[in-house]
């Protein structure tokens, strides 16, 4: 009985910590994005609210919360609100299978910094990731506006095509690791002294492309397309309801997919890797904290990379995007998958 | 104890939303109820410890299949979606015996399946190797022929889709510009 109680308490603490981190960091990433964008365009960005605009997200949140709650005249109120829930919940649920660091001991209890270490964690990531389509389709349909509908159809088309690509792209690392559990994949990389990005560069590039497409980042943000579609499927949403969609798409999903990319290709919480030889840890002085710092560093590096692309590139047309998915990306992942499946068992085990 | 509570939650949800699929009139609501059925069935799989089957249920049924329904429906105009006229009344009547036959077949398969299914023989293997390995092992040894046949059927389906979807060669005189 005591074991069950301890387990319940630990799980509750984990849930609270993960939710706080995800939603809090998600909100503050808006400031990071504005600052990075500003410096890319050689301007200072938000400077007024707080020191270098540090309180800007709070001000933004306050503004969005106090705005009038508008609703389109012939829309469907129930579906309109349901879309919000269906956008937020799967996106945050993905973090249940993200391992933040190695197992550690507190007060004699072993704690894994991952909410549920299911042995099919990766499948769960992609199942939940593609649930985003429902939110988008519903938001577009319930708004009863043609801009919203066109935006949601575009976005749903992109997500459907790239979900296939991303699932095949991660097959390479899965074959190398021989497991679907996110925690074990990182363990395997540490045991084999190898980040899988060294053996799977193609899969990594394709994964990054698919990640940009799924999260609606430039160069794949046709569903926003301010010039032609106003802002796509979020046109009819106002106030905090509007704020929620970019928060989920641009920050929470980018964060979760970057974390999964780090887990699959960049060795999770392990320090810098020299292929087949070992790991070098310049942060050794942090002691037991260093794995967590490495994980956060890698995720933020990927996030900054995404921001850098966002504020540098123009956008593709919708037909170019889906054509790239089916005619370029998918064949590349097939070639990668077949090569890995043929070669890996010969030299690996 | 907790397992039973969660199972009860998911199974009631599944039954209630299945009723919703049958009785709701707005097609979008019907699809959402269907989604809810599929997700709660996946939840039941997770409670039973069949994580792989649960995840596949989520990926294949709850996402890949249902998405296409949503796709079709979002393209249907608003007024048509809310129409309540019962179409195909006569056809429905004619197809009723066939429906009964199908249900009888399902019932039979269920009974036969229960009598021949392994009872706890795989539990040791699952503990030792994990979910995905056991399913793969069984699929590629005991049920290999069935597996290959199913993939053949899928291949035929794919070829059919390509043939239907390809651009038709011009076989008639076209006067319109």
Interface residues (C-beta under 8 A of the other chain):
Chain A: X4 X74 X76 X79 X82 X118 X119 X120 X123 X124 X126 X127 X128 X130 X131 X133 X134 X137 X138 X140 X141 X144 X149 X152 X153 X156 X160 X163 X179 X180
Chain B: X2 X28 X32 X35 X51 X52 X55 X56 X58 X59 X62 X63 X64 X66 X67 X70 X71 X73 X74 X75 X78 X130 X131 X132
